[in-house]
Amino acid sequence: MKISHIQIDWLQIAYHSQIPLHVVDGKFFKLVAKAYGTSLFQTVYNVMFNDKEVAVLAANPRVDFLEKNFCMLKILNEQLYTQDSATVANQIAIDLQLKFNNVSRLDLCVDFNNFSNGLYPERLIKNFIMQGVNLLGKRKFVIHGKNLTEKKFDYLKFGNSTSDVVCYLYNKTLELSEVKMKPYIVESWKQQGIDINKPVWRLEFSIKNSNKHLISKETGEALNFKAIEILNKEFLHELFALLQHKYFRFKKITGQQNISREADVKLFDFDYEKFIFKGVYDKKDSNRFSRIIAKKINEFNNEVRLRSIDDANKIKEVYEMYVNSRMLPV
């Protein structure tokens, strides 16, 4: 299947405010404070453009390990589908005098009816369950479905809460009908020529706190996953192709002991030749100490989860914010 459109479905960026946000009066964007904050931030603002909400900005950290001017911007989902994501984020940052820190979460996806050569996504899940194919690499997985006259599968996930990249394959049409209809997503399908009268499936990668870089084979130039440039359209296609090649690559099972020698299951017509992945770690003692703290927070989260899911979720949020603020690998 030839994919021409890579969609950003979640964009969250960490900044440092240059001036106190409560006195900011942007030329184009206005901040409207909500009546409540979060467990991590005292203040949450709706970012308004022409009286329409386009983003949410969380500021004034409650925790000591985050700098006082640290803030987190999340672009609303509809804006991601109807506007250029990087442009919107950049315009907000300039107008509200926010200094870029890092891309803390980026979800990329493609939507389609079938894989290459007409392979139906549910068939791939069934083949995986029946061990006709296997994922290259060892990762935890979760499968959802319904026990009808014939078992139906609609969701496959690889990775967990501590993974820097989590992969999802799921029936997006079913999700929109059962959870919340989003007309702007359906409109984007029409624009791409996707048949909306058939089930539309989504392959999605969620990137959080990744230390990986995108390395150009031609120039050797490295682009950090957390850098703002990663949002440029020229990189998104290459990035998605590499994510699929590394985290969602299946092999046919014919009995060979070394699965890497088995033939690939061709899912997309992607070119993997321009870039490679590479993990880059900071060896400085200060960052080593910060990683130890992050590890302890995560361990404590796992202990608390046994007693209270709500408390555990709050601690998990603290953990992710700490990692983001220190730009640490996990």
N, C-alpha and C positions, 0 to 999 in steps of 0.2 A: 504494500500500500504506500502510495506517495503522499507524504505529509508536507503541507506547505505552511501551516499555521500552528505556531507554538503559543499557547495561552498561559499568561500568569493568572493564577487563581487566588493567590494569597501573597501579599507584599507587606512586610513589616520591617521598618528601618529605625535604627537607633541613631539619635542625634545628641548634640549638646547645644542648649539654647545660649545665644550670645547676649541676650538681655532678658530680664525677668518676663516670663510669658504673660503675667497678669497685667502688664502695661503695654503689651504688643498691640499695635493697631495696624495690621497689614494693609497694603494698598488694595489688594484683591481678595485676600482671604481673611475671614474674621474668626475669632475664637469665642465660643459660647461654652461657659463652664457648666458641667452637669452638676446635679445636686449631690452627687456621691463620688467617691473615689474607688480605688481597688485595694487589695491587700498589700500591694507594692507601692502604689502611687496615691498621694493625697488628692490630686486633682486630675480630672479627665475632661478634656475639651472636645466638643464637636467642631470640626474645621468646616466652615461654611464658605461657599462661593455662590454669589448671586442668590442668597437665601436657601441654598440647597446644601445638604451635608455631603461632603466628598471624602472625609477622612476622620479618624479619631486620634487625638494626641494625648498621651498619658504623661504627666509631669509631676515634679516635686516628690522624689522618692522618699518612702518611709524608712528604708533600710540604710544603714551607715555605709555599707560597702559600695553603694552607687553614689557617684558625684551628685551634688545638689542640682546641677543644671542638666543632668542626664534625663532624656525623654525618649518616648517611643511612639512612632507614627505608624498607623495602620491605614492603608488606603482601602476604602470601601469596595466591596466585591463588584458592584455594578460599574464603578469607575474603571476597574481593571478590564472590563469587557467593552466599554464604550469609548475609552480614551487611551492615549499612550501612557502607560504606567510610569515610565521613567520621567516623562515630561511633567506629569502631574506632581510627582514627588519632588522634582527639582524646583518647580514653580512655588510650591508650598515652602520649601526650605529657604529659598531666596527671599520670599515675601515676609516670612516670619523670623528671618535671621537665625536659622538653625544650621549648625555645623555638622557635617556628615561624620558618623562614627563607623557604622557597619550595617550591612544587610543582615538582619537577625533571623529572618525566615523568608524563604522564597519557595512557593509551590508552582511547579510547571506541569502542564498537562496537554494532551491531545485527545480529541474526540473523534469517534469513527463508528461505522457499523460493523466492519469486519477487518481482520488483519490482512496481510498480504496473501494472495492466492485464495481469497475468500474464506480463510479460516475464521470461524465464529468464536469470539472470546470465551463464551461459556464452554466450548469444546476444548479450548486450551486448558481451562481449569479442570475439566473432567479428565483429560489426558494426564495432567499433573497428579491428580488423585490416584489414578489407575497405574501410575508409574510408566506411562508410555513416553513421557518426557520428564526432564528434571531441570531445575534451575542450576545454573553454573555458579557454584559458591554456596557456602553454608550460611543460611539465614533462617530465623524464626518466621513462621507464617501463620496466618489466620484466614479461614474460609467461612463465608456465610452463605446460606441458602435456605430453601424451603422444602419440607418433606411432603410433596404432593403425590399424585399418582405416579409421576415420574419426578425424581429429585431434580430440583432446579438450583443452580448456583449463580450468584450475582455479585460476589465480592471475594477478592484475593489480595491479601496484604503481606508484604515482606518487610521485616524490620520491627523494632520496638521503640519505646520511649527514649532509650539512650542512644539509638542509632543516629548518625549524622545525616543519613539519607533514608527515608522510608518510602516504599513503593506501593501503589494501590492500583488494582485493576477492578473496575466495578461498573455496574449497569447504571449509567447516569440518568437515563430516562426513568427508571424505576425510582431512583432517589428523589428526583424532582416531583414525581407523582405522590410519593409517600411522605416526604419531609416538607419541602417547600418549593413551589413552582417559581422559577426565575425566568420571566419572559425574555430578558436580554440574552440569556444563554441560548435559548431556542432560536432567537433571531440570529445569533452568531453562527449557529449550525446552518441556517438557511443561506447565509452569506458564503459559507464554505462549500455549499453544495452537498451537505450531508442529508441523507434521507431521514426526515423526522417521522415518517410513518413506520419506520422500523426501529427497534431498540438501538439507542446510541450508547456506546461504551466509552469509558474514559481510562486512560493510563496516566497516572499522576505521580510525580516525585515531589516529596516535601523535604527541603534542605534546611537544616537548622544547625547552627554552631559548627559548620564544617571547616576543617583546616585545609581542605583540598584546594588545589590550584588547577586552572586550565592552562596547559602548556602548548604553545604553538610549535609544531614540528618544524616549520619553515624558519621561524625567527628565534625560537627559544624563549620568547616573551611569556612571562607568567602572569595570569590574571586570577586573583584571589576570589573565591566564591562569595566572599563578604564585601567585595569592592562594588561600588555603585555602577561601574562600567559593565558589570555582568548583566545589567538590565537592558543593554543595547540589543536591538533586534538582531544584529549581525552575529551576536554570540549565543542567543537563546536557542537557535536551531542546532548549533554545534553542541551546546551544553546538553540539550535534551537527548541528542543522538548518543552522546557518550554515557549519559545516565542509563539509557536503555541498554546499551552494550555491556555496561558493567553490572547493573543491578536487576535487569529484567531480561536476561539472556538464557534461553532454554536450549537443551540438547536432546536429541532423540536417543532413546535407550535401546541399544542393540546387544548389550552384554559385555562391552569393553570395560576393563577394570578402571581405566583412566577416562573419566567422563569428558575431560577437555578434548579428547580425540574424537568424540562423537560428532556427528553432523549437527549444525545449528538448525533450529526451527526458525525459518525466515519470517519475521513479523512485519518489518518495515524496510523501505528502500532508503536507508540512511547511509551517509558517507562518514566513516569513522577515521579517516586518514589524516585530517588536518590538525587535530589536537589529541593530547593524552592527559590523563589524570595524574596528579602527583600530590602526595601529602607533604606538607611543610610544617615542621614543628619548631617552636621557639625553645631553645635549650637554656635560657637564662634562669637563674635560681629563683628570681621573683615570680616568674611565670610557673615554675615548678611548684612553688609554695601555693600559688593561686589554684593550681590544678588539684593539689591535695585538699584544699578547703572545699572546692567544688565536689570532689569525690565524697568528702565527709557529709556534705549537705545531701547528696544523692542517697548515701547509705542511710542517713537518718530518715529521709523520705520513705524508703522501703520499709523501715521499721514502723513508722507512724501509719502507713497504709493498712497495716494489719488491725489497727484500732479505729481509724477514722478516715474515710475516703475524702471528705471535705478538707480536713487538715492536711492530708497528704497532697492534695491538688495544689493547695496554697504553697506548700514547701517546694513542690515541683516547679511552680512559677518562680519562686525565689532562686532556685537552682539555675533555671534557664536564663534569668536576668543576670545573675552573677557571671555565668559563662559568657554571655553577650558583652557585658561591660568590660571583661578582661580579654575578649576575643580569643578564648581558649578552645582547643580541640577537645572533643569528648569521645 
